[in-house]
Amino acid sequence: MQQWEYKIINVRSENYRLDPNSATRLNALGNEGWELVSITSVNFKTGATDNIAMVFKRPVSS
């Protein structure tokens, strides 16, 4: 059975946009085998989207 490991990264958006420089970090994660599987707002109190959590997964090496 396939096993997975997970990574959660919290980022802050400005004016409802992610920093374009985030692409460099995301590409690095992709090169390490991480796949983005979920993105959600984590500011549940106000419903604002200025704090975002990204969940990544990749297969565990056997």
JODA-V270813 format. One record per residue. N is the residue number from 1. SS is DSSP state (a for helix, b for strand, c for the rest). OMEGA is omega in whole degrees, -180 to 180 (* if undefined). Layout:
N:SS:OMEGA
N:SS:OMEGA
This chain:
1:c:179
2:c:175
3:c:-176
4:b:167
5:b:-174
6:b:177
7:b:177
8:b:179
9:b:176
10:b:179
11:b:179
12:b:177
13:c:177
14:b:-179
15:c:177
16:c:178
17:b:172
18:c:176
19:c:180
20:c:178
21:c:177
22:a:-180
23:a:179
24:a:179
25:a:179
26:a:177
27:a:178
28:a:178
29:a:177
30:a:178
31:a:178
32:c:177
33:c:180
34:c:178
35:b:177
36:b:-178
37:b:-179
38:b:174
39:b:-176
40:b:173
41:b:179
42:c:178
43:c:-173
44:c:-176
45:c:-177
46:c:-178
47:c:-180
48:c:-180
49:c:-179
50:c:175
51:b:-173
52:b:174
53:b:176
54:b:179
55:b:180
56:b:173
57:b:172
58:b:180
59:b:174
60:c:177
61:c:180
62:c:*
